[in-house]
Amino acid sequence: MRKSVGSLAIVLLITLSASASLAKGPSDGRHHAARADRSTSAKGHRRRGATAVLMRRAAPPAPPPIHPDSVGSPNDGKLIGGVHLDTSRAELRIVPSHLSGDVRWGLPSLVSLVERAARGVAKRYPGSVLDIGDLSRKGGGEIARHHSHESGRDADLGFYVVDGKGKQIHAASFLKIDASLHATSVPGARFDAGRNWALVEMLVTDPHARVSHIFIAEPLRQVLLAQGRARGVSQGVLDRAAIAMMQPHNSLPHDDHMHVRISCPHDAKDRCIEVAKNAPTGRSRTAHARAQRHRPVLRTPAPAKHAAVPHHPAAVAAPAPPDEAAADSAEVKDALDETGTVKITD
Ligand SMILES: [Zn+2]
């Protein structure tokens, strides 16, 4: 009996000792190192040992991180610390006519938004590939074919277009869509309202980026909103899409691609300029109003002005935010420019 009590005590002691060691957790290594140090008598040895441990643990010196920044406005701005779109992704394709120039840079939030949206559509419609046009240059600034795309917040995305069997079609350039929702240059090809709505839905509901604009021809905007409604999407998402989508005033109609723009990053409100028609909410409202006071504003034209617009009974008109009232003539003129050979767009 006494023997078994003694054994129990030994087991208990060992257990307690092990628990104490475990409780030290992450410092375990240091504990052993310190014990090893104690076995040497010279202080210098201890110091050198400690230095060696520190050196082993120190990360290699990294260059100071460049904080991504969008400076100025999309029409007159620059991009700092931008990232490149991952063009190797299976659900993305650069449209051949837009291959020239390294113009696939943007704020990390924009680039990841495009990648997530393409992935989301491909998940809902397996095999879908999103056609990509221009984003921004590495450092932003002036870019061929565009008046904007200067500050890393803009991306041109092609429409999902399918043939008579519902198979996606990819062309050498963006496919222009007419009022009957057919591609003007490819017989039998049509605008895929389901996939294009899915894209818009992914964009406006993205949890990490806030889309301020989706420039798109008004007839297509109406078709997409009707599609969202037919799919039973919530009124909140429909309203969000209705506000984000707009045909720019007196500009190219955006009937062959959609132009997506994200809002300024929250921490860049003092140097990033919004030209959004959307009234932001919360704390950004004041800054937005201040920035808008003398800034150009684009408006969604009233559907009645477009003779070619197919009337859709389920279509909703975008509510007009109060700060949309002042259209800026300089911006409108700018958007009107066309050089004849080179198509200028937003
Ligand atoms: Zn564009």
Boltz pocket constraint, residues with backbone or C-beta under 6 A from the ligand:
constraints:
  - pocket:
      binder: B
      contacts: [[A, 134], [A, 146], [A, 149], [A, 154], [A, 155], [A, 156], [A, 258], [A, 259], [A, 260], [A, 345], [A, 346]]
      max_distance: 6.0
